């Protein structure tokens, strides 16, 4: 299983970006998927996750600004980030859970993408 994240870049505060993560393999639709991020000098933290059925969970820091979705026909998940803040600057990683549910715990994920850098300027 391989995960390829893309869509990062430089954006001004208040702007938007959409990240994508494409997953290899035939069983994508059976698994929960998530996004995490790691800012410089900080630990990796949970951002958002989506169940196999489409249910979603979010970190409090991004609720109302970020949405997560999936397209099972394309083996892809998306993270739409709106109203970006400087503190959203980080490397964003997508990951696949070991089961069908979404989770905010890194321990629930067994495959990770390489990360894509999001930089929000003031």
C-alpha positions as semicolon CSV with decimal commas, in nm:
position;residue;x (nm);y (nm);z (nm)
1;X;0,000;0,000;0,000
2;X;0,134;0,341;-0,096
3;X;-0,009;0,683;-0,017
4;X;0,076;0,990;-0,223
5;X;-0,014;1,329;-0,078
6;X;-0,019;1,644;-0,288
7;X;-0,161;1,994;-0,303
8;X;0,050;2,176;-0,049
9;X;0,194;2,519;-0,113
10;X;0,222;2,877;0,001
11;X;-0,097;3,070;0,073
12;X;-0,185;3,390;0,254
13;X;-0,378;3,386;0,577
14;X;-0,748;3,364;0,505
15;X;-0,690;3,170;0,186
16;X;-0,773;2,814;0,089
17;X;-0,596;2,500;-0,026
18;X;-0,711;2,150;-0,111
19;X;-0,489;1,856;-0,034
20;X;-0,527;1,520;-0,204
21;X;-0,406;1,176;-0,106
22;X;-0,421;0,888;-0,351
23;X;-0,388;0,533;-0,223
24;X;-0,274;0,228;-0,413
25;X;-0,456;-0,102;-0,374
26;X;-0,800;-0,243;-0,434
27;X;-0,948;-0,222;-0,086
28;X;-0,936;0,153;-0,031
29;X;-1,310;0,184;0,031
30;X;-1,298;-0,053;0,329
31;X;-1,067;0,162;0,539
32;X;-1,082;0,476;0,742
33;X;-0,844;0,750;0,635
34;X;-0,698;1,048;0,813
35;X;-0,491;1,362;0,793
36;X;-0,230;1,462;1,046
37;X;0,013;1,752;1,053
38;X;0,348;1,836;1,205
39;X;0,464;2,191;1,254
40;X;0,835;2,272;1,297
41;X;0,951;2,176;1,643
42;X;0,618;2,022;1,737
43;X;0,475;1,674;1,759
44;X;0,254;1,533;1,488
45;X;-0,112;1,601;1,559
46;X;-0,448;1,485;1,435
47;X;-0,638;1,704;1,189
48;X;-0,931;1,510;1,041
49;X;-1,043;1,160;0,955
50;X;-1,316;0,988;0,758
51;X;-1,483;0,653;0,812
52;X;-1,526;0,405;0,530
53;X;-1,893;0,513;0,525
54;X;-1,814;0,883;0,500
55;X;-1,858;0,989;0,862
56;X;-1,602;1,246;0,971
57;X;-1,421;1,369;1,280
58;X;-1,210;1,682;1,323
59;X;-0,967;1,837;1,562
60;X;-1,119;2,131;1,748
61;X;-0,861;2,364;1,597
62;X;-0,992;2,307;1,243
63;X;-1,365;2,252;1,297
64;X;-1,571;2,477;1,075
65;X;-1,272;2,557;0,851
66;X;-1,159;2,220;0,715
67;X;-1,358;1,944;0,549
68;X;-1,250;1,593;0,460
69;X;-1,401;1,383;0,186
70;X;-1,330;1,071;-0,013
71;X;-1,382;0,947;-0,366
72;X;-1,370;0,570;-0,356
73;X;-1,375;0,543;-0,735
74;X;-1,047;0,735;-0,744
75;X;-0,892;0,587;-0,428
76;X;-0,847;0,942;-0,307
77;X;-0,923;1,151;-0,002
78;X;-0,927;1,528;0,012
79;X;-0,872;1,789;0,276
80;X;-1,033;2,121;0,190
81;X;-0,876;2,391;0,405
82;X;-1,047;2,728;0,423
83;X;-0,981;3,039;0,631
84;X;-0,623;2,929;0,677
85;X;-0,424;3,068;0,965
86;X;-0,050;3,109;1,014
87;X;-0,069;2,838;1,280
88;X;-0,191;2,590;1,018
89;X;0,160;2,592;0,871
90;X;0,289;2,234;0,882
91;X;0,372;1,926;0,685
92;X;0,044;1,743;0,629
93;X;0,039;1,364;0,620
94;X;-0,235;1,130;0,507
95;X;-0,269;0,786;0,658
96;X;-0,480;0,471;0,640
97;X;-0,629;0,306;0,946
98;X;-0,598;-0,061;1,025
99;X;-0,978;-0,096;1,012
100;X;-1,289;0,068;0,867
101;X;-1,335;0,341;1,126
102;X;-1,179;0,683;1,154
103;X;-0,960;0,768;1,450
104;X;-0,777;1,061;1,600
105;X;-0,503;0,834;1,734
106;X;-0,188;0,780;1,532
107;X;-0,172;0,428;1,672
108;X;-0,478;0,338;1,462
109;X;-0,293;0,402;1,136
110;X;-0,054;0,163;0,967
111;X;0,030;0,325;0,634
112;X;0,145;0,684;0,589
113;X;0,211;0,912;0,297
114;X;0,526;1,118;0,255
115;X;0,374;1,453;0,355
116;X;0,305;1,777;0,175
117;X;0,410;2,118;0,306
118;X;0,152;2,388;0,370
119;X;0,286;2,734;0,448
120;X;0,047;3,010;0,551
121;X;0,190;3,361;0,545
122;X;0,058;3,659;0,739
